[in-house]
Amino acid sequence: MLTVNAYAAPSSDTPLEPVTITRRDVGPKDVLIEIRYAGICHSDIHTVREEWGPVKHPLVVGHEIVGLVAEVGSEVTKHAVGNRVGVGCLVNSCKECENCLAGEEQYCLNGNVGTYGSVDRDGTITQGGYSTHVVVDEDFVLRVPESLDFAAAAPLLCAGITTYSPLRHWGAGPGKRVAVVGMGGLGHMAVKLAHAMGAEVTVLSRSLSKKDDGLRLGADHYFATEDATTFEELKNSFDLIVNTVSAPIDLAAYLGLLRRNGTMVNVGAPAEPLPVTVFTLFRNRRSFAGSSIGGIRETQEMLDFCAEHNIVPDTELIDASYINEAWKRVLSSDVRYRFVIDAATFA
């Protein structure tokens, strides 16, 4: 067993603090990764605060991980010592169900193993990337292209794939009109990716405070949803709406913006139920859907796409001692657009 430095949440309502945790010995198919950078995701906060259900504390979160391979097991063929690699939201799955065989491990019918807060194959609770090292099955380790800025690449492992997957699945591209709801960590990535795919991109944000950013990042149009005329002006406009916010919204109003056969897909996950008026779907044969991250194959595709188009999130690099303050700023939407922790400071 390897003892490593980390930052953990002792409970659902106390600040994170420095701890040491153990990592399992490297097995035949395992990769030991020396973590260089770890992104902060709003999901980390939701999980620790048990807003999505109970978890076992103390808990080390973090599922936007990049680092260098420090050791490989005897049967590892996909990675070598010194390689730049990443780990996202998954560290295992059954690998046998129809969804896993289709490369959609995020929808494993037997339950995948999340990077933190899940029961691992040895019965322990997985601990995430706010740490100096992690041991992961080679099938769940991604290659990080050399051309990507290493620190800025970390949030691609969640924010990147979470927005890339629905854009690809619902065919964002030339001739398609895509709206992005929210201009936060997820939203700004959706704008960059949809623009690179060739879609006409509109941002729907509460106010116009980030309009300059949205246009700089690739949006063609930017509207404030606090202005009621927005929903009149944009009726029947979009082929795809990607909702990135994790708060309740007026679904009927947003669904009314879809063209015939259009789809609104949620990637933000509010704790509260969202009521749907079915008659809103009948009009224009609209669809309301959800999407959860992406499989390993698609995540690698996303990383390669980002390398090809020189796409990384806008980030702010912090030391581990700033994590609790960073969480406060995430909750107050005071970050443009993703915090990344320098893992060297865990020591």
N, C-alpha and C positions, 0 to 999 in steps of 0.2 A: 504493500500500500504506500502511496505517495502522499505526504502531508504538504498542503499548499496554503498560501495566504488568500483570503477572500474578504468580501463584505457581505454580511447577511442581515436579514430582517429578523430580529428576535421574536417579534409578534406582529399582529396586524396593525398596531397603532403606535409603534415605537420607531425611532430613527434607526437606519442601518448602521452597523458597527463592524470594525475589523474583527475577523475570526480566522481560525485555521480549520480546514476541512480535509478529509482524505479522499483520494481518488483511487479507483481500483487498479490492481496490477494490469499491465498491458497484456491482453490475451492474444491468441494467434491472429485474430482478425481486427485487432484494435490499433488505433493511432493515438499516440500521446502528443498533444498540441500545447506548445508554449504560447499562451495567449498574449497578443500584442495590444489589441484594442477590442473594446466591448461597447456596443451601442446601448443607449437607454431607450426603452420602448414603453409607451403608456401601458401596454399589457403587463409589464413588470409591476406597475403600481396597482392595477386592477387585481392582479393575482395576490400580491402581498396583503392587500386590504380585504381580501376575501369577498370582493364584489361580484366575482363569478362563481363563488362556491368556496367551501372550506378547504384549507391547505394545512400542511404540517409545518410548523415553525420550530426552530429557526430555518430560514430558507434563503439560499443564494439564488438570485434571479439573473436574467441576462441571456437572450437568445439571438444576439447579433454579434457573432464572434469571428475574429480573424486572428491568425497567428502562424507560427512556423512549426512544421512537423519536427518533434524532438526524438521520437522513437516509434518504430513500427513493429507489429507482431510478425511472427514467422511466416504467416500465410498472406500477408498484405501484398497486393499487387498494384493497387491504384495510386499509392502515394509513397513518397520517399523522404527520408530525413532532409530537412532544409526547405522543402516545398512550402509555398505560400498557400494556405488553405483557410476554409471558413466552415462554420457550423451555424445552422439556423435554428428553427423552432423544433426540429425533430432529431432524435438520436437513435431511434429504432422503431421497428414495426414488425408485424408477423412475417412479411415478405412472401406470403403464400396466398392470401385472399385475392379475389379478382381485381380489387382496386390497387393493391400493392403490385400485382403483376402487370397492371396497366401503367405503372409509374406514378400512381396517385397515392403515395403513402400517407398523405395528410388525411385521407379518407379511409384508412385501414379499418376493415370491418371488424377486426378483433381488437382494436384499440392501439393506436401508436403510442410511443414513449416520447413525451415532451422533454425538452432540454432541461427544464426544471420543474419540480413539483409533481413529477410522475413516478410511478413505481417502475424501477428499472428491472432488467432481466434477472438480477441477483436479489431482488426483493427490497433493495434500498430505495430511498427517495432521490431522484436526480437533482443535482445542484448545478446552477447555470454559470454564465460567463463572467460574472463579477469576481473573477479569480485569476490566478496566474497560470493555471494549467487545467486541462480537461482531457479525459480519455473517452474516445468515441469509436464505435464500429466504423470501419473504413467505408462502408456503403452509404454512410450519412455524412461524410466529409466531402466538401466541395473544393474545387480548384479555383483559386483567385488569380485571374490574369495579371501578369506583371505590369500592364499598362495602367491598371487602376490604382489610384492613391490608396495606400493600405488602410490608413485610419478612416478615411471617408467611405471606404468600401464596406465597413462593418454593418451599417444599417441596411445595406442591400439585402442582407440575409433575412430580414423580416419586412421592413417597409418597402423594399424593392420588389420582392417576390409577391407580397400581398397585393400590390397594385398591378404588377406585370401579369399575373395569372388571369384575372378577369378581363383585362384588356385584350390578351391573346385569345382567351376562350370565346369572347363575344365579338371578335373580329375587328377591333379598332385598327384603322388604317385609312388609306386614301379614300375619299368619298364618304367617310363616316363622321358624324357629328357627335362628339363626346363631351359630356359635362362632368366636372369633378366638383363634388360638394366638400368644401373645407380646404383650407390652405395650410395645413399643419405638416407633421412629419410624413404622413401617408399622402396627403393631398399634393404636396409639392413634388413628390416622386411620380404620382400619377400624371401630373402635368408634363413632366420631362419625358416620361416614357410614351405617353400618347402622342406627344408632338413628334418624337423620334420615329414613331410608327407611321406617321403621315396623316393622322386624323386632324380634323378641325376641333380645337380644344377651347372650351369655355369653363371658367371657374365661377362657381356659385358659392360665395363666402358671405358671412353675416354682414360685413361692412366692406368698404373699399380700402381699408388700411393697408392691405398687402397687394394692392393692384399693381404697383410698379414691379414688385417681385414676380407676381404671376405672369405678367407680360414678358419680363426678362427671361423667365424659365421656359417659355414656349407657348403660353396661352394666347389665343387669338382674340378672346373676348373675356371680360370680367364684369360680373354683376353682383350687386349687394342684395342678399335675400331679405334684409330688414326693410327694403323698399318693396311695398306690395305690388307696385307696377311691374316688377321683374317677372312675376309669375304670369301676368297677362301678356307681356311682351314676348315671352319665350314659350308660350303654349305650343304643343305639338312640334317641338324643335329638334329633339335629340334621338339618336339611335341607341345611345348607351349613356346611362348616368352611373358613375361610380361614387357611392356615398362613403366618405372616409371618416365621418364624425361618429363619436361614441356617445352621443346624447340624443334624446328624443327629438324628432322633427315631424312636421306635418306631412305625412306620407302622401296624402291625397294631392296636396299642392305640387309636390315634386313629381309624382307619377303623371300628373297632367301635362308635364313638359315633354313626355315621350311621344315620338312619332309612331306611326303604325308599325307594329311588331317590335317596338323598342323595349329595352330592358333596363330596369334599375337594379343594381347589384350593391348590396351592403358588404363592406369590408370592415367598417367600424362596428363595434359590438356593444351597444348600450345595455346596461344591466336591466333596464325596464322593457317590458313588452312594447312592440310597435303595432298599433291597430291598423288593419288594412280594410278599406272599404272596397269590397269585391267589384262593385259596379265601376269603380275607377279603372280596374283591369280590363273589364269588358270593352270599354271604349278604346279603340285603336289596337285591340288585341295585345295589350301591354303585359309585361312580365315583371314580377318582383322576385329577386333571387339573392342568394348569399354566396360568398366565396371565401375559402379558408386557405391562406398561404399558397403553397404549391408543392408538388412532389420534388424529389431530388433531381430527376432528369430536367424538369422545367426550371428549377432553381439554377442549375448549371447553364441552361440556355439563357436565362436572364442575365447571369454574370457575363457571359460571352457577348450578349447583345449590348450590355452597358459598356464593355470594353471597346466594342466596335464603334459605338456612338459617343464615347467619352462622357458617360453619364455616371455621376456619383451624387449622393445627397449633399445638401449644404449642411455643414456640421460645425459644432463648437467643441473643441478638445478640452477635456477637464481632467484634473487629478481625482483620485479616489476620495480624498477628503471633502470634495465638493458635491458628492453624490446626493446627499440629503437636500442641499440647496437646489441642485438641479431638478430633483423631483418636485419641489415646490414650484419651480419655474415652469415645468411641464404642465402642472395642474392649472397654472394661471396663463397658459399659452404664451409664455415669455421665452420662446426659443425659436430661432430661425436657422435650421429646422429640425436638427437632431443633435443630441448630446452624445459624444463618444468619450469613453473613459480610457486613459492611458494605463494599460494593465501593469506597466512597470511601477506605478505608484501604489499598487496593492502591497508591495513589499515595504 
